[in-house]
Amino acid sequence: MFVQKSVIPLLMALCEHDAMETKEKSNDILVLTGIAEGMKIRLTRLSLGLRNIDVACKANVQPIDVTRLELERYVRPSKKKRILAVLGISDDGSNEES
């Protein structure tokens, strides 16, 4: 747990830096293991350079639903599926290839 907490701010900073540096779609792959589902969702969103509201609009849900999913709170399965689809994440937690 100690390692995970110390790595998260670094990963988030890298994602935010990449998002600000370029809006182009990258072919880089980031494999996240041992990290909670909500954090994987958040890091994926940040790596895509998307704001909470951007994902919500594309998924046709409220921004609070995206926040709740990232905080691992209950979100209706239909809404969760749409949010994950926008981020390119399948329901089983793996990244979908595009």
C-alpha positions in Angstrom: 0.0 0.0 0.0 2.9 2.4 0.8 4.3 2.1 -2.7 0.9 2.6 -4.4 0.2 5.8 -2.5 3.7 7.2 -3.3 3.4 6.3 -7.0 -0.1 7.7 -7.7 0.8 11.4 -7.5 3.7 10.8 -9.9 1.5 8.9 -12.4 -1.2 11.6 -12.2 1.4 14.3 -12.8 2.8 12.4 -15.8 -0.7 12.0 -17.3 -1.5 15.7 -16.7 1.8 16.8 -18.3 1.2 14.6 -21.4 -2.3 15.9 -21.7 -1.2 19.5 -21.7 1.8 18.8 -24.0 -0.2 17.3 -26.9 -3.8 16.5 -27.8 -2.7 13.9 -30.3 -3.6 10.3 -29.7 -0.7 8.3 -28.6 0.1 4.7 -29.2 1.8 4.4 -25.8 0.5 1.6 -23.5 0.4 2.0 -19.8 -0.2 -1.2 -17.8 -1.5 -0.6 -14.3 -1.6 -3.5 -11.9 -2.3 -3.5 -8.2 -4.2 -0.2 -8.5 -7.9 0.2 -7.6 -10.4 0.3 -10.5 -11.4 3.9 -9.7 -7.8 5.1 -9.9 -7.3 3.2 -13.2 -10.4 5.0 -14.6 -9.1 8.4 -13.4 -5.6 7.9 -14.8 -7.0 6.7 -18.1 -9.2 9.9 -18.3 -6.2 12.1 -17.5 -3.9 10.4 -19.9 -6.5 11.0 -22.7 -6.5 14.7 -21.7 -10.2 14.7 -20.8 -11.9 16.6 -18.1 -14.6 15.0 -15.9 -17.3 17.0 -17.8 -15.9 16.0 -21.2 -16.3 12.3 -20.3 -19.8 13.0 -18.9 -21.0 14.8 -22.0 -19.7 12.0 -24.3 -21.2 9.3 -22.2 -24.5 11.2 -21.7 -24.3 11.1 -17.9 -23.9 13.7 -15.2 -20.3 14.7 -14.1 -21.1 13.4 -10.6 -21.4 9.9 -12.1 -17.9 10.1 -13.5 -16.7 11.3 -10.1 -18.6 8.6 -8.2 -17.1 5.9 -10.5 -13.6 7.2 -9.9 -14.2 7.2 -6.2 -15.6 3.7 -6.5 -19.0 4.6 -5.4 -22.2 3.1 -6.8 -23.1 4.1 -10.4 -25.8 2.4 -12.4 -24.4 -0.3 -14.6 -25.8 1.3 -17.7 -24.0 4.6 -16.9 -20.8 2.8 -15.9 -20.8 1.0 -19.2 -21.1 4.2 -21.2 -18.4 6.0 -19.2 -16.0 3.0 -19.7 -16.8 3.0 -23.4 -15.8 6.6 -23.7 -12.5 5.9 -22.0 -11.9 2.7 -24.1 -12.1 0.4 -21.1 -14.1 -2.8 -21.3 -16.3 -4.0 -18.5 -13.8 -6.5 -17.3 -11.2 -3.7 -16.7 -8.9 -4.3 -19.7 -8.3 -1.6 -22.3 -10.1 -2.1 -25.6 -8.0 -1.8 -28.7 -9.1 0.8 -31.2 
